[in-house]
């Protein structure tokens, strides 16, 4: 599940994020010239910036980098693994935790406003197709200066359909940003409800003449953000990602002999957008995700599409944990089978 970067049509804050869960299948990834077959899943959350935030994210990333380079994931359709992206939620569900740090400069009432956010999310599978999530974010800003927790959120997400042959999957979900649960300086006093549809399509079914395009995948999400506050504007949030999976290239197209850690990297571009009161805001986020069996680490730039979306390039840093691989017999298994 995923909380859009723009709430109720307001100026984006370093996108609070959401985790999803996984549809498990077997797939293969390269690890130090050896091929290892795995069962897997992945997940996702968002954050921002402070000494503590960046320290936690980098610490988690270092920890992930020390385990064997056997990549797994939570959103799988055939040979395709959809990673847990940072700004546009993937179409899967799973047992996972996401931590993100984000920094943005956005227009404020008295000039530019610098916003740093540390976000976290926990996703739990109720069944193999249904997941719930809980998320929160600690925000620090200037002009005017304020800090504290943003409103906490809860979510529900259901995996609707998977077509392995065509590497396609789709889910539906709803997220609720609970008004009045954060600090008065940061959180709003009204709630926002966001029903959303998610989809992902891998290009593994392309003909042999286009074999080197098979590692490409596209994911997307779309849905309204409906506020409960009188006079508060609603919004329509949407976005998509374009990914090129080097693990897929190695395993299912041609082994080009990429070394570790490059063999487990997925370069991508995310474009989260929001439309409210006749204006569109959003960012273009080029970056990469590296993942192994137990988690993933990602970094993206946030390039504003217009002045209303921001005045400088921001950053997102992600560390993600896959509990369904870390602790598959305890916290990483569905409550009901």
Protein Blocks (a to p, Z undefined) as FASTA:
>chain_A
ZZdfbeghiacdeddddddddddddddddeehiacddddddddddddddfklmmmmmmmm
mmmmmpccddddfbdghjbccdddfklccfbdcddddddddddddddfeocadddddddd
ddddfblmbccdddddddddehiadeddddddddddddfbdcfklopacddddddddehk
acfklmccbdcddddddddddfklpcfklmmmmmpccdddddddddfbehiacddddddd
ddddfklmmmmmocehiacfklmcccddddddddeehiacdddddddddddfkbccdddd
dddfbfklocbdcddddddddfklmmmmlmmpcfbZZ
